[in-house]
Amino acid sequence: MVEVRSRFTVKTVQTPEQLEQVWAFVAPILSLPTGKHTLQYYMEQFARAPQLLVFAEREGRICGCILASVEGDHILVGPVTVAADSRRMGIGSAMLKTVEAGAREMGQHTLILGAREEAEPFYLSFGFQPNLFVHLPEPDSVERLKALNEQYEVIWESEQEGWSRLMLRTPQVDRGLQRRHEREFPACHTQCVFIKNI
């Protein structure tokens, strides 16, 4: 799929070499790889679902990308980036629409992503719903994490491999609750996770 705009073009990755070029663009910007999300991981995704690997070009150079992947019953969207000199041109929106179309084509109906704080308004405007993800490197602590929450639905919890994890459905980004978890549990990591049903 190719979408041409007046100043940029959005494409899906067509070859392993093209994926290597996209990786060379995104890896230094987002300090990749992190965890399992390596170039090899996305090469495997390319073999399974190339329509989820999207990039934008402007003036003959890569200026943005979304590398999404199939994760069971949902699509994990990320990493996502647009070069600083190419922002506010609609590139992120066009790439995200392309990923959504690819997900629908595969019969997938849920997109999930984690976002940096400065990108949260973009995802909210695109119809994603915020959730607070809390994970603590301590076993058997989910009940302690839940005790700080007085108003939101718990949509997922897990205690495994020495970690206690919790996901709360929040109708808006709740920075107060996020910071409260971080204060009460200094080893805790929190992130707004955005979910969109398509």
C-alpha positions in Angstrom: 0.0 0.0 0.0 1.3 3.5 -0.9 -0.3 6.7 0.1 1.0 9.8 -1.5 0.6 13.2 0.0 1.9 16.5 -1.3 5.0 16.5 0.9 5.5 12.9 1.8 4.8 9.3 0.9 3.7 6.5 3.3 4.7 2.9 2.3 4.7 -0.5 3.7 8.1 -2.3 3.9 8.6 -4.4 0.8 12.0 -6.1 1.3 14.3 -7.1 4.1 16.8 -4.4 2.8 14.1 -1.8 3.1 13.4 -2.9 6.7 17.1 -2.6 7.5 17.0 1.0 6.2 14.0 1.8 8.3 15.7 0.2 11.3 18.8 2.3 10.7 16.5 5.4 10.9 14.6 4.5 14.0 17.2 2.7 16.2 19.3 5.7 17.1 16.3 7.9 17.7 14.5 5.6 20.2 17.7 3.8 21.6 16.7 0.5 20.1 16.8 -2.5 20.5 14.9 -2.9 23.8 14.0 -6.3 25.0 12.8 -8.6 22.3 12.2 -5.8 19.8 15.3 -6.2 17.7 15.9 -6.0 14.0 15.7 -9.8 13.9 12.3 -9.7 15.6 11.0 -7.3 13.0 12.5 -9.4 10.2 10.3 -12.3 11.6 7.3 -9.9 11.7 8.1 -8.9 8.1 7.7 -12.6 7.1 4.4 -12.8 8.9 2.8 -9.4 8.5 4.6 -6.9 6.3 1.5 -4.7 6.1 2.2 -3.6 9.8 5.7 -2.3 9.0 5.2 1.2 7.7 7.5 4.1 6.9 7.3 7.6 5.4 9.6 9.3 3.0 10.1 13.0 2.4 12.5 14.5 -0.1 14.0 11.1 -0.8 14.7 10.2 2.8 13.0 8.2 5.5 11.4 10.6 7.9 9.1 8.4 10.0 8.1 4.8 10.8 5.8 2.6 12.7 6.9 -1.0 13.3 3.9 -2.9 14.6 3.7 -6.6 15.4 1.1 -9.3 16.0 1.0 -10.1 19.7 -1.6 -12.8 20.2 -5.1 -11.2 20.0 -3.9 -7.7 19.3 -1.4 -5.5 17.4 1.4 -3.9 19.4 2.1 -0.6 17.7 5.6 0.6 18.2 8.1 1.8 17.8 6.6 5.0 16.4 8.6 8.0 15.4 8.7 11.0 13.0 11.9 13.0 12.5 11.8 16.3 14.3 11.9 18.3 11.1 9.0 16.4 9.6 6.4 16.7 12.5 3.1 18.4 12.3 2.6 17.5 8.6 0.2 14.6 9.1 2.9 11.9 8.7 2.1 10.2 12.0 -1.6 10.1 11.2 -1.1 8.8 7.7 1.2 6.0 9.0 -1.2 5.1 11.8 -4.1 4.9 9.3 -2.0 2.5 7.2 -1.2 0.3 10.1 -4.9 0.3 11.1 -5.8 -0.8 7.5 -3.2 -3.6 7.7 -4.5 -4.8 11.0 -8.1 -4.9 9.7 -6.9 -6.7 6.6 -5.5 -9.4 9.0 -8.8 -9.6 11.0 -7.2 -7.9 14.0 -9.4 -5.5 16.0 -7.3 -4.1 18.8 -4.3 -1.8 18.7 -2.2 -1.3 21.8 0.8 1.0 22.3 2.8 2.7 25.0 3.5 6.4 24.5 5.9 9.1 25.7 4.1 11.8 27.6 4.6 14.4 24.8 2.9 12.0 22.3 -0.2 11.2 24.4 -2.4 14.0 23.0 -1.8 12.6 19.5 -3.0 9.2 20.4 -6.0 10.5 22.3 -7.0 12.6 19.3 -6.7 9.4 17.2 -9.3 7.6 19.3 -7.0 5.6 21.6 -8.2 5.1 25.2 -5.7 5.6 28.0 -5.0 2.9 30.6 -2.5 3.0 33.4 0.0 0.2 33.4 1.9 -0.4 36.7 4.6 -2.9 37.1 6.7 -3.6 40.2 9.8 -5.8 40.4 8.4 -7.5 43.5 6.5 -10.8 43.7 3.0 -11.0 45.2 2.4 -7.3 45.3 -0.7 -6.8 43.1 -3.0 -6.3 46.1 -0.7 -3.6 47.4 -0.7 -1.9 44.0 -4.5 -2.2 43.7 -4.9 -0.6 47.2 -3.8 2.8 45.7 -6.7 2.7 43.2 -10.0 3.8 44.5 -11.9 4.5 41.3 -10.8 2.6 38.2 -11.6 -0.8 36.8 -8.8 -3.3 36.9 -8.7 -4.8 33.5 -5.6 -7.0 33.9 -3.3 -8.2 36.6 -0.4 -10.6 36.8 2.1 -11.9 39.2 4.9 -13.9 37.5 8.6 -14.1 37.2 9.1 -11.9 40.2 7.0 -9.0 38.8 3.6 -7.7 39.9 1.7 -6.0 37.1 -1.6 -4.2 37.0 -3.6 -2.4 34.2 -6.3 0.1 35.1 -8.9 1.5 32.7 -8.8 5.2 33.1 -11.2 7.5 31.2 -8.4 10.1 30.8 -4.7 10.2 31.5 -4.4 10.2 35.3 -1.0 11.6 36.1 -1.9 12.0 39.8 -2.5 8.3 40.2 0.6 7.5 38.1 2.8 9.6 40.3 1.2 8.3 43.5 2.3 4.7 42.5 5.8 6.0 41.7 6.0 7.7 45.1 4.6 4.8 47.1 6.7 2.2 45.3 10.0 3.7 44.3 11.0 0.6 42.3 7.7 0.7 40.3 7.5 1.6 36.6 4.4 3.2 35.2 3.2 4.0 31.7 0.1 5.1 30.0 -0.9 2.4 27.6 -3.3 3.3 24.9 -5.8 0.9 23.4 -8.0 1.3 20.3 -10.6 -1.1 19.1 -10.9 -0.9 15.3 
